[in-house]
Amino acid sequence: MNKLETMIQKYLSAEDAKKISAAKRQFIALELTDDKTTNICSKVGGVGYLPKSVKYPTNTDGKPLSFLAQINFAEMPKLSPFPEQGILAFYIDIFDDLMGLNLDDPKDHSGYQVFYFADSSEPSQDLTGIFEPYKNEELYEVVENEKRLSGTLSEIIPMGDFVEFTQSVGKDFYGMMEDNLSDQQIDDLMDMVPIESAIGGYPFFTQTDPREYDQGLANNYNTLLFQLVSDDDNVMWGDSGVANFFINQEKLQNLDFSDVMYNWDCY
């Protein structure tokens, strides 16, 4: 039992603490490293793997989307129901100050794209200089430098204002906290909640879960596919924000990545 779980047992009722602990999930914690990168490794930034047969993704103005990150599942710990191999790649619109996010419709894919390639046997496109024609335009880049991603299998409990907490515990997060804890105790508890780049597990939001007031979104995008958090050195979403990509669990099991919801928010 870690310090967060110990504090939950100390502050909350035995029944609530038991429900929270019972909802513990495995996930893959991701870390940015300085290890050597390739075009097929797990990484953020740089140039990703894109087979020559696949059209490069563009925004509604025909400008190229920017490679954000890719996960090579062969390099990652095994975690059901995620793939055991293949490359999952994420692209976003950095010509847009919202980085491809449509606040009115988080399902709108015009500003982002997700690809899954079952293998990397097909030669990749030469994407060097793809943004050269736009070097004088204002770009809202999220990743400063290319970094390799390594993954470690870990565990997480639901602790935050997101739909999975309500589904698991049967209570509103802040309602439960405010009924049982002082403001200082809530702050102490939240300071212990890990905020990590991840595959799977539970999401983190600096603002509001966009699925909270839309049952359709909550049902259709019920699994955290990928989360990328800001750090002080290399990744920045607005003012130290967090980005999440969600998918339906059944579609994930079927390796269908055609319908992924994208969200990011910041302080």
C-alpha positions, 0 to 999 in steps of 0.5 A: 500500500502506497502513501496515497492509499494510506492517506485515503484510508485515514481520511475517508470512510472504510467503505469509500476507501475500499471501493477506491482500492478495489478500482485499482488498475494497471497502466504503463507509466511513460518516461522521456529519456535521452536514449537514441531514437529511430523512426520506429521507436516509442518517442515524442517529437522528431519524425515518426514512422509513416508508410509510403502507402499512407497519405500524410495527414493535413488540417482543413487548410491542407497544411501538415499535421505535426507528429506528436508521439508514437508508441511501439508496443513491442517495446512496452510491457504487456497490458491487456487489452492494448496491442502487444506489437505495432506502432500507434502514432499521434498527429496534431495541428500546430498551426492552430493555437488550440493544437487541433482541439475543437472545444465544441466537438471533441470528436472532430478529427480535423485537427488531429489524427491517430494511426495504427500500423500493425508492423513496420515492414513497409518503408517509411516516407522521407518527411525531412523538411515537411514544415520548411515551407511554413518556417515563417508562420506562427507554430504552436509546438508542444514538443521541443526536442525528440525524446525516446519513451520508455514504459514501466508497468505500474498501478493507479487508483482512481483519485480525481474528478473524472467519470471513472471515479464516479462509476467506480465509487458511486459518488461525485469526487469533490462532493465526497472529498468536501463531505469528509475532508478539510480544504487542507486535507484535500490539498494534501491528498491531491498533492500525492496524486501522480500526474504521469504520461501513460498508456491506460490507467486513469486520466488527469485533468487540470480542468473538467473531464469533457465526458462528465456532462455527456453520457454518450462521450462517457460510454463511447470513450471509456478507456484512456489510450494515451496521456502526455503531460507537460514537463519543465524541459521538453513538453508543454501544453499551454500553461503546464497542461495535460493531453489525453486520448480516449477510445472505446474499449471494444474498439481497442480490443479490435485494434480499431483506432479510427475513432479516438477522442482528443482533449487537452487542458491547462492551468 
